[in-house]
Amino acid sequence: MHADELGLDAPLVRRLITRRFPHWSALPVRRLASSGTENAMFRLGTELVVRLPRRPGAVPDLVHEGRWLPVLGPRLPVAVPEPVGTGEADEDFPWPWSVYRWLAGTSPVAGAVARPEPLAEELGLFVRALRRVAAHGAPTGYRGGPLRERDEPTRAAVAELGDRVDAGAVTELWERALAAPAHDGPPRWAHGDLSPGNVLVDGGRLGAVIDFGCAGVGDPAVDLVPAWNLLPASVRGVFREAAGADDAEWARGRGWALSVALIQLPYYWDTNPALAQNSRHVIAGILAEAGYGRPPGHSPA
């Protein structure tokens, strides 16, 4: 079953809330616009939000968050989702669902960040703090393995994109990332999906980080992707310093950003304009950083 067959709307959420949490049944419900592909979000009153999986593959992430957010949240310098209730599958909805505290803020748009320098520093400090959380007993992150494990799907995406990207240039840059020294330290916690849609800005400052379904331990370089999928080039150094990334890790982080963008672009080209546009933004930014597309006389760095 898919979300389209479920009738994910406010009346459904009201029925679910009335049965499972009758003390909240009088609160107004409205659906929230989102470019996310895994969950539907509904505002419940002024202090709560209801999150419903849109497909069965999203259910494990919801369970994962319920287990690990209470561990991670108190150790991080910004707000993260706080689960306050869980609903079970019933005749109206086939999967478990959750209620969280409402987090204020809006997702920033790459290329239109109002206060990039403080956001860069605060995101970097979030990444550094997450890495310091004890990893004993933690699960492997969804993107916790070596970058080389993404070689086949990344090259396949380049082939699928054809002339919609500079295949030679992105392949060369991908191979540079693969040549970077591998992570040789202990596994560290990483969010695993620091896309603009999972960052909330409030008053121009980092207000919260959401969606920890991919979080786990491994190579923390994956959390450097905001340098390319969100922040302007002028503050990448601020973010890097705050996160504490060395040269090898920075090179792997750039590789992660490029790989994610290349794989997402053909997948979302026709179905999710926001994610497709962000992927194009990342690819263009990484090419520009390396010197591709510059006037004659400049060579790739």
Number of C-alpha atoms within 10 A of each C-alpha: 9 10 15 9 8 14 13 18 14 16 12 15 24 21 14 21 21 15 13 15 15 13 10 15 18 12 16 13 22 17 16 11 9 12 12 15 13 17 20 20 22 22 22 25 15 12 12 20 24 26 20 24 25 22 18 14 10 16 18 13 17 22 15 16 21 20 12 16 18 14 13 18 15 11 14 19 18 16 16 24 21 18 20 12 14 17 18 12 11 11 7 12 18 14 17 18 20 19 23 19 18 18 20 13 16 18 19 21 16 18 14 11 16 14 14 22 19 16 22 27 22 21 30 25 21 22 27 23 18 24 22 13 17 15 17 9 7 16 15 19 22 16 24 23 17 17 23 15 11 17 14 9 14 21 18 12 20 22 13 16 18 11 9 12 16 15 16 10 14 21 15 11 20 23 14 14 24 20 14 16 12 16 17 7 8 10 21 22 27 31 26 25 23 24 22 20 20 17 23 21 20 14 11 16 19 25 21 22 24 18 22 23 22 19 26 24 27 26 28 28 30 28 27 30 24 25 28 27 26 26 25 18 16 10 16 21 15 21 25 23 15 18 24 14 20 11 11 15 22 20 21 28 25 23 27 25 24 29 25 21 24 26 20 19 24 18 15 15 16 9 11 15 13 15 22 20 15 22 26 19 18 26 23 19 19 21 19 15 15 15 14 18 13 13 8 6 5 10 11 13 8
